Amino acid sequence: MELDPRRPTVRNPPENFTGDVWLDPVAGPRDEGWTLMANIVRFGPGARTAWHSHPRGQTLYVLEGVAWVETRAGERQEVGAGRTVWCPPGEEHWHGATPDSFMAHLALNDSGGDPASAAVWGEHVTDEEYLAGAEPVS
């Protein structure tokens, strides 16, 4: 058995995120052939990723709050705590918190042996895209 050292929480880069987003690394490639990456990502109200895709797909497990996950085709899911979302390989999408609450999810990716290529990042999700179809917040 091995106990990993605690790694510090880091703020996600503004190039790929809008709003306050923090990441806690859980697991990453350790031995040759092991390509799993797992991170807990916490989003402040209204915070979200930029458009992106994952060459090998991505699994999101919502830990707390409510997530919005939307594909480039405009399919949006509202996902509560305890639910899992699978984003297939190459599917452009974004995910984040709703405008009025925090959200945290466990993100699982296959790095394919190169953690830097686990995601392909695009442009930021505009406020108009983010709020499209959303219920007004009271």
Secondary structure as UniProt FT lines:
FT   STRAND          10..11
FT   TURN            14..16
FT   STRAND          17..18
FT   STRAND          21..27
FT   TURN            32..33
FT   STRAND          36..43
FT   TURN            45..46
FT   STRAND          48..49
FT   STRAND          52..53
FT   TURN            55..56
FT   STRAND          58..71
FT   TURN            72..73
FT   STRAND          76..80
FT   TURN            81..82
FT   STRAND          84..87
FT   TURN            89..90
FT   STRAND          93..97
FT   TURN            99..100
FT   STRAND          103..110
FT   TURN            112..113
FT   HELIX           115..117
FT   STRAND          120..121
FT   HELIX           127..131
FT   TURN            132..133
//
